Amino acid sequence: MIDLTVNDEQLRRTARRCKEKNIIVPTFAQMKNPEIVPEKIKDELKSIGLWDIHPRNLFRITWKNEPVAYGGGFDGVNFLKIPSELSGVKANIIALVGKWFPTGAHKVGATFGCLAPRLITGQFDPTYQKAVWPSTGNYCRGGAYVANLLGCESVAILPEEMSKERFDWLAKVAGEVIATPGCESNVKEIFDKCWELRKIRDDVVIFNQFDEFGNHLWHYEVTGNAMLEILEKEDGNYFGVVLSSGSSGTMGCGDFLKEKFPASKIAVGEALQCPTILLNGYGGHRIEGIGDKHIPWIHNVRNTDMVIAVDDEHTIRLMRLFNEPEGIKFLLKQGVPDEIAKNLDLLGISSIGNLIAAIKFAKYYELDGDDIVMTVFTDSMELYQSRIREEREKSGEYTEIDAAKDFDMMMNLSTDNMLELRYYDRKRVHNLKYYTWIEQQGKDLDELNAQWYDRDYWAKIHRLIPEIDEKIEEFNELVEKM
């Protein structure tokens, strides 16, 4: 659970640090509805770049940033509708677009949700403690960025086989960068490094996205409301949300939407090469951003309706179709609207995986033109240019024939490797938490059981939002008085 106990001595040191660095902490309400951000702050943002390491960019942790690189204000929710000419299904697939967050990915929201409650209560002291961000990519990037904005030093931990862009950027922002063995699915190695740091250092605090409920809570409140705002304006019947597993934080928006639309579904995607939920399986894969081989502590499994395994080969093939000049030309010939075909670089690798899963979901349930499926494009190809270069070196020039083959593959995605989760299927998945979190990470068995049997467990977490906002406002007042 999120602890809001106040440490007065550390709180005052933290407030003084924030005063020195001119830091104002936004509330969840302001991230959800940035129109209520004070005009003075909006004016300041007019001279600040989206990626600038400037404390006012904390107020750009929202889905509603104007889609520009410099000086932008706030607009409506950034989203993209995928037409049937591209998806091959009649259903309306609508995705929130993560590129227009600072760092180019929505993970800055999750990291804020984890760090802010401890900062504003004095549980984390930026004057001597360092924030450790164990991740398979974007989370440690977002964590290092947000920590920097909040006057904190960071340690980023991620697998050595992640993209070159991640390491290059982290080297400039994080105080320390630690590469652990393996690829996207090697999460345990990250956890092991965290235990090693705990034993040998007294200046680190671990912010593990896989067990920090601030991650879940940010997406429940901010991402969930962003999706609801779209649904209130769109014609059609909301059927469900499809999201890759990852840390399971983003799936908090599905919990929010189920409260508004009780009949709606939550589907979770994972790599076919590492089918942890589908088959209790394991393996390595190339869909960066969905670390696996375990069930995250913050995954509300009882609320999950389906698992969809996505072949990483399909994801990489579509990466080229969506980004190579011959691929874009071919899509335009197939009737894909120009404004869509030329903006497909808004989809990073895991975003393409989410799109594939959403298409399979729509096919499985035989959805029609009146149905809406929501998903998230977590980041863009701006963060993966090295992967495109690697594929060119490996497979050669991308031709019209390649594009035709890949487009045909997309139009004929099947409904294999999918499972509707019955009660005992969900319980089987939930029980997998025991091996990672009780045996390896020392969590409490009673809390594991409460996650399944206590019908109010998740609601207790969601009800913390007003209290967190109240403490943020009190903290800002304390900073002002310093």
C-alpha positions as CSV (number, residue, x, y, z in Angstrom):
1,M,0.0,0.0,0.0
2,I,1.0,3.7,-0.3
3,D,2.2,5.0,3.0
4,L,1.4,8.7,3.7
5,T,3.1,8.8,7.1
6,V,5.0,12.1,7.5
7,N,8.6,12.3,8.6
8,D,8.8,16.0,9.8
9,E,12.5,16.3,9.9
10,Q,13.2,15.0,6.4
11,L,10.1,16.8,5.1
12,R,11.6,20.2,6.1
13,R,14.9,19.3,4.5
14,T,13.1,18.3,1.3
15,A,11.1,21.5,1.3
16,R,14.2,23.6,1.6
17,R,15.7,21.7,-1.3
18,C,12.6,22.4,-3.4
19,K,12.7,26.0,-2.5
20,E,16.3,26.3,-3.6
21,K,15.5,24.7,-7.0
22,N,12.2,26.6,-7.5
23,I,10.1,23.4,-7.5
24,I,6.3,23.3,-7.4
25,V,4.7,19.8,-7.3
26,P,1.6,19.3,-9.5
27,T,-1.5,17.5,-8.1
28,F,-3.2,14.5,-9.7
29,A,-6.1,16.9,-10.4
30,Q,-3.8,19.2,-12.4
31,M,-2.3,16.3,-14.4
32,K,-5.8,15.1,-15.1
33,N,-7.2,18.5,-15.9
34,P,-4.2,20.8,-16.8
35,E,-6.7,23.6,-17.6
36,I,-6.7,24.3,-13.8
37,V,-2.9,24.8,-13.7
38,P,-2.2,28.4,-12.6
39,E,-1.8,30.9,-15.5
40,K,1.7,31.9,-14.2
41,I,2.9,28.4,-14.7
42,K,1.3,28.2,-18.2
43,D,3.1,31.4,-19.1
44,E,6.5,29.9,-17.9
45,L,6.0,26.8,-20.1
46,K,5.8,29.0,-23.2
47,S,9.6,29.3,-23.1
48,I,10.4,25.7,-22.1
49,G,11.1,22.8,-24.3
50,L,9.1,19.5,-23.8
51,W,12.3,17.6,-23.0
52,D,14.0,20.4,-21.1
53,I,15.2,19.5,-17.6
54,H,13.2,22.2,-16.0
55,P,11.0,21.9,-12.8
56,R,8.0,23.4,-14.6
57,N,7.9,20.4,-16.9
58,L,6.4,18.5,-14.0
59,F,3.2,20.1,-15.1
60,R,3.6,18.5,-18.5
61,I,3.1,15.0,-17.0
62,T,-0.3,14.8,-18.7
63,W,-1.9,13.3,-21.8
64,K,-3.0,16.8,-22.8
65,N,0.2,18.5,-23.9
66,E,0.1,20.5,-27.1
67,P,1.9,18.2,-29.6
68,V,4.9,20.4,-30.1
69,A,8.6,20.2,-29.0
70,Y,8.9,23.6,-27.6
71,G,6.7,26.1,-25.7
72,G,3.5,24.2,-26.0
73,G,0.5,24.7,-23.7
74,F,-2.3,22.2,-23.0
75,D,-4.8,20.9,-25.5
76,G,-7.2,17.9,-25.5
77,V,-6.1,14.3,-25.0
78,N,-3.5,13.2,-27.6
79,F,-4.9,10.1,-29.3
80,L,-4.9,8.4,-32.7
81,K,-7.8,6.5,-34.3
82,I,-6.7,3.5,-36.4
83,P,-8.8,3.1,-39.5
84,S,-10.1,-0.2,-40.8
85,E,-7.9,0.2,-43.9
86,L,-4.9,-0.3,-41.6
87,S,-6.3,-2.6,-38.9
88,G,-8.4,-4.9,-41.1
89,V,-11.2,-4.9,-38.6
90,K,-14.4,-2.9,-38.4
91,A,-14.0,-2.0,-34.7
92,N,-12.8,1.5,-33.8
93,I,-9.3,1.1,-32.2
94,I,-8.4,4.3,-30.4
95,A,-5.0,4.8,-28.7
96,L,-3.6,7.4,-26.4
97,V,-0.3,8.8,-27.8
98,G,2.6,8.9,-25.4
99,K,5.2,10.7,-27.5
100,W,4.1,14.1,-26.2
101,F,5.2,13.5,-22.7
102,P,8.6,14.8,-21.5
103,T,11.1,12.0,-22.5
104,G,8.7,10.9,-25.2
105,A,7.0,8.2,-23.2
106,H,4.1,8.0,-20.7
107,K,6.3,6.4,-18.0
108,V,7.1,9.8,-16.5
109,G,3.6,9.6,-15.1
110,A,4.3,6.2,-13.4
111,T,7.5,7.5,-11.9
112,F,5.9,10.6,-10.6
113,G,3.2,8.5,-9.0
114,C,5.9,6.5,-7.2
115,L,8.2,9.3,-6.1
116,A,5.9,12.1,-5.2
117,P,4.1,10.5,-2.3
118,R,7.4,9.8,-0.5
119,L,8.9,13.2,-1.3
120,I,5.9,15.2,0.0
121,T,5.7,13.1,3.2
122,G,9.5,13.3,3.9
123,Q,9.9,9.6,3.5
124,F,12.5,10.2,0.8
125,D,15.2,12.8,1.5
126,P,16.8,14.2,-1.7
127,T,19.6,15.8,0.2
128,Y,21.4,12.5,0.6
129,Q,19.3,9.6,-0.8
130,K,19.3,8.4,-4.4
131,A,16.2,7.1,-6.2
132,V,16.8,3.7,-7.8
133,W,14.7,2.9,-10.9
134,P,14.8,-0.8,-11.9
135,S,13.4,-1.1,-15.4
136,T,13.4,-2.6,-18.8
137,G,13.7,0.8,-20.4
138,N,11.3,3.8,-20.3
139,Y,10.6,3.6,-16.6
140,C,14.2,4.3,-15.6
141,R,14.4,7.0,-18.2
142,G,11.2,8.6,-16.8
143,G,12.4,8.1,-13.3
144,A,15.8,9.7,-13.8
145,Y,14.0,12.7,-15.6
146,V,11.3,13.2,-12.9
147,A,13.8,12.8,-10.1
148,N,16.0,15.4,-11.7
149,L,13.1,17.8,-11.9
150,L,12.3,17.2,-8.3
151,G,15.9,17.8,-7.2
152,C,16.9,14.2,-6.6
153,E,19.8,12.0,-7.8
154,S,19.1,8.7,-9.5
155,V,20.4,5.2,-10.2
156,A,19.0,3.6,-13.4
157,I,19.1,-0.2,-13.8
158,L,18.1,-1.9,-17.1
159,P,19.1,-4.9,-19.1
160,E,22.3,-4.6,-21.2
161,E,20.5,-5.5,-24.5
162,M,18.0,-2.6,-24.4
163,S,18.2,0.0,-27.2
164,K,21.3,2.2,-27.6
165,E,19.1,5.3,-27.4
166,R,18.1,4.4,-23.8
167,F,21.7,4.2,-22.6
168,D,22.9,7.3,-24.4
169,W,20.1,9.4,-22.9
170,L,20.4,8.0,-19.4
171,A,24.2,8.7,-19.4
172,K,23.3,12.4,-19.6
173,V,20.5,12.5,-17.0
174,A,20.9,9.8,-14.4
175,G,23.8,9.9,-11.9
176,E,24.5,6.2,-12.3
177,V,23.5,3.7,-15.0
178,I,23.8,0.0,-14.3
179,A,23.4,-2.6,-17.0
180,T,22.2,-6.1,-15.9
181,P,22.6,-9.3,-18.0
182,G,20.0,-10.2,-20.6
183,C,17.2,-8.7,-22.6
184,E,13.7,-7.4,-22.1
185,S,12.4,-10.5,-20.2
186,N,15.3,-10.6,-17.8
187,V,13.5,-8.9,-14.9
188,K,14.8,-11.1,-12.1
189,E,18.4,-9.9,-12.8
190,I,17.2,-6.4,-12.2
191,F,15.6,-7.3,-8.9
192,D,18.8,-9.1,-7.9
193,K,20.8,-6.0,-8.5
194,C,18.3,-4.0,-6.3
195,W,18.9,-6.5,-3.4
196,E,22.7,-6.1,-3.9
197,L,22.4,-2.3,-3.7
198,R,20.3,-2.5,-0.5
199,K,23.0,-4.6,1.2
200,I,26.0,-2.5,0.3
201,R,24.6,1.1,0.3
202,D,22.6,3.1,2.8
203,D,21.9,6.0,0.4
204,V,19.5,4.3,-2.0
205,V,15.7,4.0,-2.1
206,I,14.3,1.5,-4.5
207,F,11.3,2.6,-6.6
208,N,10.3,-0.7,-8.2
209,Q,7.6,-0.1,-10.8
210,F,6.5,-3.7,-10.5
211,D,5.4,-3.3,-6.8
212,E,4.9,0.4,-6.4
213,F,1.2,1.2,-6.2
214,G,1.8,4.8,-7.2
215,N,2.4,3.4,-10.7
216,H,-1.1,1.8,-10.7
217,L,-2.7,4.8,-9.1
218,W,-1.4,7.4,-11.6
219,H,-2.8,5.4,-14.5
220,Y,-6.0,4.7,-12.7
221,E,-6.7,8.4,-12.2
222,V,-4.9,10.2,-15.1
223,T,-4.9,7.7,-17.9
224,G,-8.3,6.3,-17.0
225,N,-9.9,9.8,-17.1
226,A,-8.1,10.6,-20.4
227,M,-9.7,7.5,-21.9
228,L,-13.1,8.4,-20.4
229,E,-12.9,11.9,-21.9
230,I,-12.4,10.4,-25.4
231,L,-15.3,7.8,-24.9
232,E,-17.7,10.6,-23.8
233,K,-17.1,12.3,-27.1
234,E,-17.1,9.3,-29.4
235,D,-20.1,7.6,-30.9
236,G,-20.0,3.9,-30.2
237,N,-20.0,1.2,-27.5
238,Y,-16.9,0.9,-25.4
239,F,-16.0,-2.8,-25.4
240,G,-12.7,-3.0,-23.6
241,V,-9.0,-1.9,-23.2
242,V,-6.0,-3.9,-24.5
243,L,-2.6,-3.2,-22.8
244,S,0.7,-5.1,-22.7
245,S,1.6,-6.5,-19.3
246,G,4.9,-4.7,-18.5
247,S,4.7,-3.5,-14.9
248,S,0.9,-3.7,-15.1
249,G,0.7,0.0,-14.1
250,T,-1.1,1.1,-17.2
251,M,-3.7,-1.5,-16.6
252,G,-4.9,0.7,-13.7
253,C,-6.9,2.6,-16.4
254,G,-8.8,-0.6,-17.1
255,D,-9.8,-0.8,-13.4
256,F,-11.1,2.8,-13.7
257,L,-13.0,2.1,-16.9
258,K,-14.6,-1.1,-15.4
259,E,-16.1,1.0,-12.7
260,K,-17.7,3.3,-15.3
261,F,-18.5,0.4,-17.7
262,P,-19.0,-2.7,-15.6
263,A,-19.5,-5.0,-18.7
264,S,-16.2,-3.9,-20.3
265,K,-13.2,-6.1,-20.6
266,I,-9.5,-5.8,-19.7
267,A,-7.1,-7.7,-22.0
268,V,-3.4,-8.1,-21.3
269,G,-0.9,-8.6,-24.0
270,E,2.5,-10.4,-23.7
271,A,5.2,-11.7,-26.0
272,L,4.5,-15.2,-27.5
273,Q,8.2,-15.9,-27.0
274,C,7.6,-15.4,-23.2
275,P,4.0,-16.5,-22.5
276,T,4.1,-16.1,-18.7
277,I,0.3,-15.5,-18.3
278,L,-0.8,-17.8,-21.2
279,L,1.3,-20.8,-20.3
280,N,3.4,-20.1,-17.2
281,G,6.1,-19.8,-19.8
282,Y,9.5,-18.1,-20.1
283,G,11.9,-16.9,-22.8
284,G,13.5,-13.9,-24.5
285,H,11.9,-11.6,-27.0
286,R,12.2,-8.3,-28.8
287,I,9.2,-6.3,-27.8
288,E,10.9,-3.6,-25.7
289,G,8.9,-2.2,-22.8
290,I,7.0,-5.3,-21.6
291,G,9.4,-6.9,-19.0
292,D,8.1,-10.3,-18.0
293,K,8.7,-13.9,-16.6
294,H,6.7,-12.9,-13.6
295,I,3.3,-11.4,-12.5
296,P,3.7,-7.8,-11.2
297,W,2.6,-7.3,-7.6
298,I,0.4,-4.4,-8.7
299,H,-1.5,-6.4,-11.3
300,N,-5.1,-6.7,-10.3
301,V,-5.4,-10.2,-11.9
302,R,-9.0,-10.7,-10.6
303,N,-10.1,-7.9,-12.9
304,T,-8.4,-9.3,-16.0
305,D,-10.5,-11.0,-18.7
306,M,-8.1,-12.1,-21.4
307,V,-4.5,-12.7,-22.3
308,I,-3.2,-12.2,-25.8
309,A,0.2,-13.4,-26.9
310,V,1.9,-11.4,-29.6
311,D,4.6,-12.8,-31.9
312,D,7.6,-10.5,-31.7
313,E,8.4,-11.3,-35.3
314,H,5.1,-9.7,-36.3
315,T,5.9,-6.6,-34.2
316,I,9.4,-6.2,-35.9
317,R,7.9,-6.7,-39.4
318,L,5.3,-4.0,-38.8
319,M,8.0,-1.7,-37.4
320,R,9.6,-1.7,-40.8
321,L,6.3,-1.4,-42.7
322,F,5.3,1.6,-40.6
323,N,8.7,3.4,-40.9
324,E,10.4,2.5,-44.2
325,P,9.6,4.8,-47.2
326,E,8.5,1.8,-49.3
327,G,6.2,0.7,-46.5
328,I,4.5,4.1,-46.2
329,K,4.1,4.3,-50.0
330,F,2.5,0.8,-50.0
331,L,0.1,1.7,-47.2
332,L,-1.1,4.8,-49.1
333,K,-1.8,2.7,-52.1
334,Q,-4.0,0.4,-49.9
335,G,-6.2,3.4,-49.0
336,V,-4.7,4.2,-45.6
337,P,-5.4,7.9,-45.0
338,D,-2.4,10.1,-45.5
339,E,-2.6,11.6,-42.0
340,I,-2.4,8.1,-40.5
341,A,0.3,6.6,-42.8
342,K,2.6,9.5,-42.3
343,N,2.2,9.5,-38.5
344,L,2.9,5.8,-37.8
345,D,6.2,6.7,-36.3
346,L,4.1,7.6,-33.3
347,L,4.1,3.9,-32.5
348,G,7.2,2.5,-30.8
349,I,7.9,-1.2,-30.6
350,S,5.6,-2.0,-27.7
351,S,3.0,0.3,-29.1
352,I,2.9,-1.9,-32.3
353,G,2.5,-4.9,-30.0
354,N,-0.5,-3.2,-28.4
355,L,-2.0,-2.5,-31.8
356,I,-1.6,-6.2,-32.9
357,A,-3.2,-7.3,-29.6
358,A,-6.1,-4.9,-30.1
359,I,-6.7,-6.2,-33.6
360,K,-6.7,-9.8,-32.4
361,F,-9.0,-8.8,-29.5
362,A,-11.5,-7.2,-32.0
363,K,-11.4,-10.3,-34.3
364,Y,-11.9,-12.7,-31.4
365,Y,-15.1,-11.0,-30.2
366,E,-16.2,-10.3,-33.8
367,L,-16.6,-6.5,-33.0
368,D,-18.2,-4.3,-35.6
369,G,-18.2,-0.6,-36.5
370,D,-20.2,0.4,-33.4
371,D,-17.6,-1.0,-31.0
372,I,-14.6,0.9,-29.5
373,V,-11.4,-0.7,-28.3
374,M,-9.0,1.4,-26.3
375,T,-5.2,1.0,-26.1
376,V,-2.0,3.0,-25.5
377,F,0.9,3.9,-27.7
378,T,3.4,4.2,-24.9
379,D,6.2,5.8,-26.9
380,S,7.3,6.5,-30.5
381,M,10.0,5.3,-32.9
382,E,12.0,8.3,-32.0
383,L,13.4,6.1,-29.2
384,Y,14.2,3.1,-31.4
385,Q,16.0,4.4,-34.6
386,S,18.9,2.0,-33.8
387,R,16.5,-1.0,-34.1
388,I,15.5,0.1,-37.6
389,R,19.2,0.4,-38.6
390,E,19.9,-3.1,-37.2
391,E,17.0,-4.6,-39.2
392,R,18.3,-2.9,-42.4
393,E,21.8,-4.4,-41.8
394,K,20.3,-7.8,-41.0
395,S,17.6,-8.1,-43.7
396,G,18.7,-5.6,-46.4
397,E,16.7,-2.9,-48.2
398,Y,13.0,-2.8,-47.6
399,T,11.1,-3.2,-50.9
400,E,7.5,-3.0,-52.1
401,I,7.4,-6.8,-52.0
402,D,8.4,-6.8,-48.4
403,A,5.7,-4.2,-47.6
404,A,3.1,-6.3,-49.4
405,K,4.0,-9.4,-47.4
406,D,3.9,-7.5,-44.1
407,F,0.7,-5.8,-44.9
408,D,-0.9,-9.2,-45.8
409,M,0.3,-10.6,-42.5
410,M,-1.3,-7.7,-40.7
411,M,-4.6,-8.1,-42.5
412,N,-4.6,-11.8,-41.6
413,L,-3.7,-11.8,-38.0
414,S,-5.3,-14.8,-36.3
415,T,-6.9,-15.4,-33.0
416,D,-4.5,-18.1,-31.9
417,N,-2.6,-17.9,-28.6
418,M,-5.4,-16.1,-26.8
419,L,-7.2,-17.2,-23.7
420,E,-10.4,-15.9,-22.0
421,L,-9.6,-16.1,-18.3
422,R,-12.2,-17.9,-16.3
423,Y,-12.2,-17.6,-12.5
424,Y,-9.6,-20.4,-11.9
425,D,-7.5,-19.2,-14.8
426,R,-7.2,-15.8,-13.1
427,K,-6.5,-17.5,-9.8
428,R,-3.8,-19.6,-11.4
429,V,-2.2,-16.4,-12.8
430,H,-2.5,-14.6,-9.4
431,N,-0.9,-17.5,-7.6
432,L,2.2,-17.0,-9.8
433,K,2.9,-13.9,-7.7
434,Y,3.8,-16.2,-4.8
435,Y,7.1,-17.4,-6.3
436,T,8.4,-13.9,-7.2
437,W,7.0,-11.8,-4.5
438,I,6.7,-14.0,-1.4
439,E,9.7,-16.4,-1.9
440,Q,12.1,-14.0,-3.7
441,Q,11.1,-10.5,-2.7
442,G,9.9,-11.0,0.9
443,K,6.3,-9.7,0.5
444,D,3.6,-10.5,3.1
445,L,1.5,-13.6,2.3
446,D,-1.5,-12.1,4.0
447,E,-1.4,-9.2,1.6
448,L,-1.1,-11.5,-1.4
449,N,-4.3,-13.2,-0.2
450,A,-6.0,-9.9,0.5
451,Q,-5.4,-8.9,-3.2
452,W,-7.5,-11.8,-4.2
453,Y,-10.1,-12.1,-1.4
454,D,-10.6,-8.6,0.0
455,R,-13.1,-7.0,-2.4
456,D,-12.1,-3.5,-1.0
457,Y,-8.3,-3.9,-1.4
458,W,-7.9,-2.0,-4.7
459,A,-10.6,0.5,-3.8
460,K,-8.6,1.5,-0.7
461,I,-5.7,2.4,-2.9
462,H,-7.9,4.4,-5.3
463,R,-9.4,6.4,-2.4
464,L,-6.0,7.8,-1.5
465,I,-6.0,10.3,-4.4
466,P,-7.7,13.2,-2.6
467,E,-5.4,12.7,0.4
468,I,-2.3,12.7,-1.8
469,D,-3.4,15.9,-3.5
470,E,-4.1,17.5,-0.2
471,K,-0.6,16.7,1.0
472,I,0.9,18.0,-2.2
473,E,-0.8,21.3,-1.7
474,E,0.4,21.4,1.9
475,F,3.9,20.6,0.8
476,N,3.9,23.4,-1.8
477,E,2.7,25.8,0.9
478,L,5.6,24.7,3.1
479,V,8.1,25.2,0.3
480,E,6.7,28.7,-0.3
481,K,7.2,29.6,3.4
482,M,10.8,28.4,3.4
